[in-house]
Amino acid sequence: MAEYHGREVKLNKIMPGDVKKYKVYVRDPETGNIRKVNFGARGYTIKRGNPERRAAYRERHHCDDPAAKKPITSAEYWSCRNWEKPKTDAMDYRRRMHDALDKLLVR
């Protein structure tokens, strides 16, 4: 947790934005200050669950190129990070929860 304009905020956690679609608070490595990074276009859905779309986006924006490393305070960095492979598939999670509930209710 850190303080940004008098309120406590979580660092490096992507959350719904107020100005753009997403926002994230980060500590600027050069100055040590907390910065808010806004990124994403409202009204569009990102389909990162589709491997072809995810690969095309990451290729187009050079997300995996070590030579094109972006600073943590840039919207590009966070957009690329948002387009990484999801940690867990939402449907897989739902299936596991449904199965767990079925086991509990069967008894």
Backbone as JSON, one array per atom type, in Angstrom:
{
  "sequence": "MAEYHGREVKLNKIMPGDVKKYKVYVRDPETGNIRKVNFGARGYTIKRGNPERRAAYRERHHCDDPAAKKPITSAEYWSCRNWEKPKTDAMDYRRRMHDALDKLLVR",
  "N": [[0.84, -1.18, 0.0], [0.39, 2.26, -0.65], [0.58, 5.86, -0.49], [-1.36, 8.09, -2.35], [-2.07, 11.2, -3.36], [-3.19, 11.7, -0.81], [-4.67, 9.41, -0.18], [-4.89, 5.89, 0.46], [-3.52, 3.49, -1.73], [-3.32, 0.52, -3.75], [-0.35, -0.84, -5.03], [0.79, -1.6, -8.35], [-1.44, -3.05, -9.28], [-3.83, -3.81, -11.55], [-6.79, -2.06, -12.19], [-10.27, -1.09, -12.62], [-10.61, 1.89, -14.51], [-10.89, 5.54, -14.18], [-10.57, 7.64, -15.92], [-9.59, 6.42, -18.26], [-9.97, 3.06, -19.59], [-8.65, 1.28, -17.85], [-6.63, 1.54, -14.85], [-3.59, 1.93, -13.0], [-1.57, 2.06, -10.13], [1.75, 3.0, -9.64], [5.14, 2.89, -8.44], [7.41, 5.28, -9.28], [10.52, 4.48, -10.53], [12.64, 6.24, -10.87], [12.14, 8.65, -9.46], [10.87, 7.86, -7.15], [8.33, 8.56, -6.47], [4.73, 8.07, -6.31], [2.81, 7.13, -9.08], [-0.04, 7.46, -11.23], [-1.08, 5.41, -13.77], [-2.87, 5.5, -16.68], [-4.67, 3.53, -19.01], [-5.89, 1.91, -22.01], [-8.84, 1.62, -24.05], [-12.08, 2.71, -23.59], [-15.14, 0.9, -24.0], [-14.33, -1.13, -25.67], [-13.71, -4.61, -25.87], [-11.21, -6.76, -24.64], [-9.91, -9.61, -26.02], [-8.26, -11.62, -24.75], [-8.29, -14.25, -24.13], [-8.37, -15.64, -26.45], [-6.02, -17.32, -28.2], [-4.89, -16.67, -30.74], [-5.53, -13.97, -31.19], [-4.29, -12.83, -28.96], [-1.58, -13.43, -29.47], [-1.2, -12.0, -31.85], [-1.6, -9.34, -31.0], [0.48, -9.04, -29.09], [2.69, -9.42, -30.73], [2.42, -7.3, -32.56], [2.78, -5.1, -30.9], [5.28, -5.47, -29.89], [5.69, -6.79, -27.43], [7.09, -8.96, -26.36], [9.7, -8.53, -26.98], [12.92, -8.17, -25.88], [14.62, -6.05, -26.43], [12.98, -3.91, -26.79], [12.15, -3.0, -24.29], [9.87, -1.65, -22.05], [9.3, 1.14, -19.85], [8.11, 0.82, -16.44], [6.34, 2.79, -15.8], [4.88, 3.37, -18.03], [2.04, 3.38, -20.23], [2.09, 1.55, -22.26], [3.6, -0.61, -21.25], [1.88, -1.64, -19.26], [-0.37, -2.26, -20.76], [0.63, -4.29, -22.4], [1.21, -6.12, -20.41], [-1.32, -6.64, -19.48], [-2.27, -8.07, -21.61], [-1.1, -10.52, -21.35], [-1.04, -14.13, -21.05], [-3.97, -15.35, -19.52], [-4.09, -16.05, -16.01], [-5.73, -18.1, -14.96], [-8.2, -19.9, -16.65], [-11.4, -18.6, -17.04], [-13.69, -20.14, -17.48], [-12.75, -22.65, -16.79], [-12.34, -22.27, -14.07], [-15.0, -21.85, -13.26], [-16.05, -24.37, -13.88], [-14.61, -25.99, -12.09], [-15.53, -24.96, -9.62], [-18.26, -25.54, -9.85], [-18.17, -28.34, -9.9], [-17.12, -28.8, -7.35], [-19.19, -27.82, -5.75], [-21.19, -29.61, -6.48], [-20.18, -31.99, -5.37], [-20.39, -31.38, -2.68], [-23.15, -31.1, -2.35], [-24.16, -33.59, -3.02], [-23.8, -35.35, -0.93]],
  "CA": [[0.0, 0.0, 0.0], [1.11, 3.52, -0.71], [-0.3, 7.02, -0.45], [-1.42, 8.87, -3.58], [-2.97, 12.35, -3.15], [-3.86, 11.62, 0.48], [-5.43, 8.18, 0.07], [-4.12, 4.65, 0.33], [-3.77, 2.76, -2.97], [-2.51, -0.69, -3.96], [0.59, -0.66, -6.12], [0.96, -2.62, -9.39], [-2.65, -3.85, -9.44], [-4.69, -3.23, -12.58], [-8.17, -1.92, -11.71], [-11.07, -0.25, -13.52], [-10.17, 3.28, -14.49], [-11.86, 6.62, -14.14], [-10.35, 8.43, -17.13], [-9.5, 5.43, -19.34], [-10.6, 1.8, -19.21], [-7.93, 0.73, -16.7], [-5.62, 2.37, -14.2], [-2.72, 1.21, -12.08], [-0.67, 2.95, -9.4], [3.1, 2.45, -9.62], [6.19, 3.73, -7.87], [8.37, 5.68, -10.3], [11.84, 4.09, -10.06], [13.58, 7.36, -10.94], [11.89, 9.67, -8.44], [10.32, 7.26, -5.94], [6.95, 9.02, -6.28], [3.65, 7.22, -6.8], [2.17, 7.68, -10.28], [-1.18, 6.74, -11.75], [-0.97, 5.17, -15.21], [-4.16, 5.19, -17.31], [-4.49, 2.92, -20.33], [-7.04, 1.17, -22.54], [-9.94, 2.38, -24.63], [-13.4, 2.29, -23.11], [-16.07, 0.46, -25.03], [-13.79, -2.26, -26.4], [-13.36, -5.75, -25.04], [-10.0, -7.42, -25.08], [-10.18, -11.04, -26.09], [-6.97, -12.25, -24.51], [-8.48, -15.69, -24.02], [-8.19, -16.2, -27.79], [-4.57, -17.34, -28.4], [-4.48, -16.0, -31.98], [-5.61, -12.51, -30.98], [-3.26, -12.47, -27.99], [-0.28, -13.48, -30.14], [-1.13, -10.9, -32.82], [-1.43, -8.09, -30.27], [1.81, -9.01, -28.49], [3.65, -9.26, -31.82], [2.25, -5.96, -33.12], [3.27, -4.1, -29.95], [6.63, -5.86, -29.45], [5.63, -7.04, -25.99], [8.05, -9.98, -25.94], [11.03, -8.16, -27.48], [13.69, -7.6, -24.78], [15.25, -4.8, -26.85], [11.97, -2.85, -26.72], [11.64, -3.0, -22.91], [9.16, -0.4, -21.73], [9.35, 1.46, -18.42], [6.92, 0.42, -15.68], [5.44, 3.93, -15.7], [4.26, 3.64, -19.32], [0.8, 2.69, -20.52], [2.45, 0.41, -23.12], [4.02, -1.71, -20.39], [0.72, -2.22, -18.58], [-1.23, -2.85, -21.77], [1.25, -5.57, -22.75], [1.06, -7.01, -19.26], [-2.73, -7.02, -19.45], [-2.5, -9.01, -22.69], [-0.44, -11.8, -21.1], [-1.97, -15.25, -20.93], [-4.67, -15.31, -18.23], [-3.57, -16.98, -15.02], [-6.63, -19.25, -15.0], [-9.32, -19.74, -17.56], [-12.62, -18.34, -16.26], [-14.58, -21.29, -17.6], [-12.15, -23.72, -16.01], [-12.63, -21.93, -12.68], [-16.42, -22.1, -13.05], [-16.24, -25.81, -13.88], [-14.1, -26.54, -10.83], [-16.44, -24.55, -8.55], [-19.49, -26.3, -10.03], [-17.88, -29.71, -9.46], [-16.97, -28.79, -5.89], [-20.54, -27.67, -5.17], [-21.9, -30.88, -6.7], [-19.69, -32.95, -4.39], [-20.94, -31.01, -1.37], [-24.61, -31.29, -2.34], [-24.49, -35.01, -3.22], [-23.76, -36.02, 0.37]],
  "C": [[0.89, 1.24, 0.0], [0.1, 4.66, -0.7], [-0.19, 7.8, -1.75], [-2.48, 9.94, -3.37], [-3.82, 12.17, -1.88], [-4.7, 10.39, 0.72], [-4.55, 6.97, -0.19], [-4.52, 3.92, -0.95], [-2.87, 1.54, -3.02], [-1.6, -0.44, -5.15], [0.58, -1.87, -7.06], [-0.24, -3.56, -9.53], [-3.56, -3.15, -10.44], [-6.13, -3.22, -12.06], [-8.96, -1.07, -12.71], [-10.69, 1.22, -13.37], [-11.29, 4.28, -14.38], [-11.76, 7.47, -15.4], [-10.32, 7.52, -18.36], [-10.14, 4.14, -18.83], [-9.97, 1.2, -17.95], [-7.0, 1.77, -16.11], [-4.8, 1.48, -13.28], [-1.82, 2.24, -11.41], [0.69, 2.27, -9.31], [4.04, 3.42, -8.94], [7.2, 4.01, -8.97], [9.78, 5.35, -9.81], [12.86, 5.23, -10.05], [13.4, 8.34, -9.79], [11.42, 9.08, -7.11], [8.9, 7.69, -5.65], [5.95, 8.0, -6.82], [3.01, 7.92, -8.0], [0.98, 6.82, -10.66], [-1.01, 6.63, -13.25], [-2.34, 4.75, -15.72], [-3.89, 4.57, -18.67], [-5.76, 2.21, -20.73], [-8.13, 2.09, -23.04], [-11.26, 1.83, -24.1], [-14.25, 1.81, -24.28], [-15.58, -0.72, -25.86], [-13.5, -3.38, -25.43], [-12.06, -6.32, -25.56], [-10.27, -8.91, -25.0], [-8.88, -11.8, -25.91], [-7.09, -13.74, -24.31], [-8.32, -16.39, -25.35], [-6.68, -16.16, -28.1], [-4.1, -16.62, -29.66], [-4.49, -14.49, -31.81], [-4.52, -12.04, -30.02], [-1.89, -12.43, -28.64], [-0.13, -12.32, -31.12], [-0.9, -9.57, -32.11], [0.0, -7.97, -29.73], [2.9, -8.85, -29.54], [3.62, -7.82, -32.36], [2.85, -4.89, -32.21], [4.63, -4.43, -29.36], [6.69, -6.12, -27.95], [6.71, -8.02, -25.51], [9.48, -9.67, -26.37], [11.84, -7.52, -26.35], [14.36, -6.27, -25.14], [14.28, -3.62, -26.72], [11.35, -2.79, -25.33], [11.06, -1.64, -22.58], [9.26, -0.12, -20.23], [8.02, 1.13, -17.73], [5.91, 1.56, -15.56], [4.74, 4.24, -17.02], [2.97, 2.83, -19.49], [1.07, 1.47, -21.4], [2.81, -0.81, -22.29], [2.81, -2.42, -19.79], [-0.27, -2.83, -19.56], [-0.68, -4.21, -22.19], [1.06, -6.57, -21.62], [-0.38, -7.51, -19.15], [-3.06, -8.05, -20.52], [-1.7, -10.3, -22.52], [-1.49, -12.89, -21.0], [-2.65, -15.19, -19.57], [-4.13, -16.38, -17.29], [-4.42, -18.25, -14.97], [-7.76, -18.92, -15.96], [-10.59, -19.59, -16.73], [-13.57, -19.53, -16.32], [-14.05, -22.47, -16.8], [-12.45, -23.51, -14.53], [-14.1, -22.24, -12.36], [-16.7, -23.6, -12.98], [-15.78, -26.42, -12.56], [-15.02, -26.19, -9.66], [-17.74, -25.34, -8.63], [-19.29, -27.74, -9.55], [-17.76, -29.79, -7.94], [-18.32, -28.67, -5.21], [-21.34, -28.96, -5.34], [-21.48, -31.92, -5.67], [-20.27, -32.66, -3.01], [-22.43, -31.32, -1.27], [-25.01, -32.75, -2.46], [-24.59, -35.72, -1.89], [-25.04, -35.93, 1.06]]
}
